[in-house]
Amino acid sequence: MSRSARRMPLLFVGHGSPINAVEDNAWTARWAELGKSLPRPEAILCLSAHFVTRGLHAVNAQEPQTIHDFYGFPPALYQIRYPAPGSPALAGRAVSLLNEKAALTDEWGLDHGAWSVLRVMYPQSDVPVTQLSLDLSLSAKEQLDIGAALRPLREEGVLILGSGNIVHNLREIRMDQALPFPWARSFGEAIHGLVLGGDYRGVSSYRSLPGWRESVNTSEHFVPLLNVLGAADERDRAAAFNHDYHWGSLSMTGYVLTDESEER
């Protein structure tokens, strides 16, 4: 990868239900705005809640397939294709930065954690995308360290995108629930304060926060936030978007982390 003229921001998106891929709502409107307002990346490295492996794997595909990794949704969702090119060069670069912790794979493409957001942000599907898997056996500190190892990609025009949810408990979803459950609000707001306060390392102690057991009853949707925050440093300032809850037990909150020195 070549060196960029400026350091790319970091992005974490609360992607919610796959149905957002075909709905025009306040959340997707903000995703579309981000696609226009953020510096255009040379490539995107996506860490999605829906690509989990033992060990880390980067997708080494020129033309990644569109994966429909969900069931029970309207037929239109299964017809969607997001034909963005892959980037074997980015996959190889990510593996080299992660050293012996990662390997290349041909056995994945773009899952809905990636394409449901990217087709709104970049509808022309003209930005190369590579997915990097999650290894849930690692500690929260090790998840931050993965982000730190990937930090040089920001200088090379790569947008590091985490796609998950801060609060994600499918067992407790209530379609008619307008407000978040108390435990969801407690945990979501505690994380929100840490991120906006710049205490990115403090987020690794999320298991000490009220409501964490119900909010992170499985960790795959939370880990992408840790990876993204690990790629930040003291120069970065976080701004929130879509700070909202859905169906009682999902958080749609997202963050853009921008190098303050780039704005001067």
N, C-alpha and C positions, 0 to 999 in steps of 0.2 A: 504494500500500500504506500502511496506517496504522501508526503507531508502537506497538510492543509494550511491555508493562509490564516485560519483561525481555529480555535478549539471548539469542537462541537458541544452543544448542550447534552444533557442526559434526559431521558424521558421514561416515566413510569405511567402506565395507563391502566385504570380499572376497567376491564373490558366487559364484565357482566355477562349477560345472556348472549348466545349466538345470534338471536333475533336482531340485535343492534346492527348487524351487518346489512340489514335491508330496511331499517327504520330510520325515519328522519325525526330525530328528537333533540333535546337540548344537549345530551351527551355527545351524540355523533356530530352535531353542529360544531362543538368545540374541537373535536378531532379534526374536522375539516379545516377549521381556522388554524390549528397548529401546523397542518401540512403546508399552509400558505405563509405563515409567519416565521417558522423556524428556518435557520439556514438550510439550504438544500444539501442533503448528504450525498456523498459519493457512493455510499453503500450503507446498509442497515444490518446490525447484528441484533437479532431478536431473541430474548430469553422469555419463553412462554411457559405458563403453568401447565400446558398440555403436552410438553415434550420432556419426559422424565426417564432417565436411564441410570444404570449403575456405572459410575464414572461419567466424565463429561464427553460429549460428542458434538462435533460441528458438522453440519450438513454440507457435503462436498458434491453439490449438484449444479450443473449449468442451467437446468430448467426444472426447478423444484415443483413437485406435484402439489395440487391443492387438496388438502386432507379434510374430510368432513367427519370430524371426530366427535359426533354427538348423535342423538337419536330423538325421535318424537317431535321434530319441528316441522314447519311447513315445507312442502316439496321445493319451493323456490330456493331455499337455502342450499339444497343439495345440488342445484344446478350451477351454483356460482363457481367460477374459476378465476383465480387471481394469477395471471401469467407473468408475474415479475421474474426477471432473470435471477439466477443465483450468482454467487461469487465464490468459486473455489479458492481464489486468491485470499479473500477475507477469511474463509474457513481455515486455510493453512496458516494464516497470520495469527488467528485466535489460538489455534493449537500450539503454535510456537511460543506465544506469550504465556500460556498455561503450562508449558513444559510437559512433564510426564503425567500431568493430571488429565490430559485430554487426548482424544483421537478423532480422526475423520470417520464419517459414516456416509453411506449412500442410502440408508434405510429410513429416510424421513423426507419431508418436504416443507410445506407451510401449513401448520394446523390453524384452527380457527382463532386461537389466541393471537396469532400473527395476522392472518389475512382479514379477519373481521374488522380490525383497526386500520390496517394499511390500505385496504380498498377505499376507505373513506378519506384517509390522509393523502394518499397518492393514487387517485383513481385511474391515472394513465398507466399504472403498473410498470413504470419505467425506471424505478430505483432498484438496483440489485439488493437482494435480501438473502441472508444466511441465518439459519437458526442454530443456537447453541443450547444443548439440553441442560436440564437441572439434575443434580445429584442430591437427593433428599437425605442421604446418609451423613452429610457433612453438618458440622455445627454452624450456628448462626455467624460466629466469627469467621469461620472458613468460607461462608457464603460472601461475606464482605471482602475477604481476601481475593476471591475470584474477580470481583469487580475491580479491585485495585490492580490486579495483574492485567486486566483489559484496558486500563486507563489510557495507555499510549495510543489506542485506536482513535481517541478523540482528536488527537493532533493530526490524524491521517484522513480526516473527512468522514469518519464513521459515526453514525448515530447509534448509540447503545440504547435499545428499547426494551424495557421490562413490561410484560403484559400479564396481569393477574388481578388480584383484589386484596385489599388490606383486611377486610372482613369478608369471609366466604364460608358460609355454612348452609349447604344445600338441604340438609335434613330439616332445618328450621324455617325454610322459605314459606311465606304466607302471601299469596298473590294479592290479597286484599289489604295487606299491611302497609299503610302509608308512612308510618314513622318507624325508625329503627328500634329494635329491642334495646332495653337499657344496657345490656352487656355489650351489644354491638356499638352503641354510641360511646360507652366508656372506653372501650379499646380503641375504636377509630379515632376518637378525639385525643387520646393519649399519644398515639403514634403521630397524629397531625401536629401536635405541639412539639414533639421531638424533631420532626423533619423541618418544620418552619423555623425552629430555633437553631438549626444547624448542628444538632447533636446526632449525626448520622451513625456514629458508633454506638450511641445509646440505644438505637433501635434494635441492636442485637440482643438486648436484655428484655425483649418483648414478653418473655414468659413471666416476668415479674409484674406485668401490668394487669389491671382489673379487666375481666372479660376475655382474657386471651384464650382460654380453653375452648370456649364456644366459638370465638371468632376465627381461630386458626385450628379448627378441629382436624384438618389435614393441612400440611404446610406448603403444598405445591403452588398455591396462589399467592402466598406471602413471600416466598423465597426470591422471586424476581425483584421485589423492592429492595431486598438486602443486596443483591448483586449490583443493582443500579447505584445505590447509595455508596457501595464500596468503591465505585469508580469516581466518586466526588472527592474533593479536597477542600482546604480552607478557603479557596477562592470562590467556591460555588455558593450561590444563593438559590433557595428553593421557592418556587411559586406554585400554588395549588390551582387546579381546575377541576370541574365536575365534583366539587366537594358535597357529596350527596349520598343517600342510602336508597336501596331498592329492595322491595319485598321483605323488609324487616331485617334480613340477615346477610345482605350484600352491600359492600361499600363501592361506590363508583369513583372515589377520589383518585385523582392523578396528580403528578408533580412534574414540573420542568425545572431542571437544575442548570443554572447558567453561570458561567464564569463572569464575575462582576467586572474584572479588568477588561473584558471584551466590550463592555458597554460604555466605557469611558471615552 
